[in-house]
Amino acid sequence: MPLKVRIGNNEVRVLRSSDLYFVQKLLKAMRNPKTKFNSREFTTKGEEYLFNYVSKNVGGVDEGRRNFLKGIVIGVAAATVVGIIPGLRVLVPPVEQASGFPKSLLLDSSGNPLKASLIPVNSPIITLYEYPLTGEPNFLLNLGDKDGNPISISPIDVVVPQTGKTYKFPGGVGPHNSIVSYSAICQHLGCTPPYIHFYPPGNVSPSQLTAPEPDTLTAQALLAAKQANVPALIHCDCHGSTYDPYKGAAVLTGPTQRPLPTILLEYDSSTDYLYATGALGVATYPEGSDGIPSQDPTKDLDTSQYGSSVGDKTQVQANTNPFS
């Protein structure tokens, strides 16, 4: 579906869905402290810097992509000169509006329904799926104790440190009520996997203090795990934010002031299938949110910069082991 894009107050072109997805990836890279866009260098070198930046941080730049970038480079330059950085924030890709969160069947990498009973407990492999919009990653975790036995995850009130307000995390689902899902976008500055990921019990240890990125734990994270008596963590290497996966991804250490949003899962015990049905907690998107827990999915979708609804199916991918 073609989509319009605005530069300033003027709509200047129509984006294809692939272009929109490309812009979203570029925006993410520009916001990531690890791949920060150098506006000064861009001002000096112009489009060649942009081409090299995209090639290095987003993907290859073929002739079609180069022409697309040339088409928007004037807007980037204008934004840079007036100091509205990162440059591509001048682009405001519209979002395909959804009437609410879809009920989406989780599929395995082969396209078949994912069996909940086959999800490994405490897997170190980063396991993700997109929901509710394309380009929006979420963790899928089957939590266990330090010996690898699944743990039933209980409902609990989750505090939002930013506001002091709370919301009710519903607990785990699946054969052992041990399966949970959270947004994989750090609520501090929006870093995504592999910089933020799950640390299973065997990797919550002092040896991770000196491990290379992206699996370096901070001393504060280790101390927080000990004080909370949890064997595993979700930790972001970008700035050290740490979340408790056993208690609704509550904040264990800053700088984040907001828990990871929960993706609501539904388990069908007759088929062993899992469905994503909604989201709970703070708005998923760091920008434009005040940290107030949201119960209205359309409110979250309205502020998102991601793609279109994933529809009634979404594929789970487990490709990266950050510890190997």
Disulfide bonds with the S-S distance in Angstrom:
Cys191-Cys238 2.20
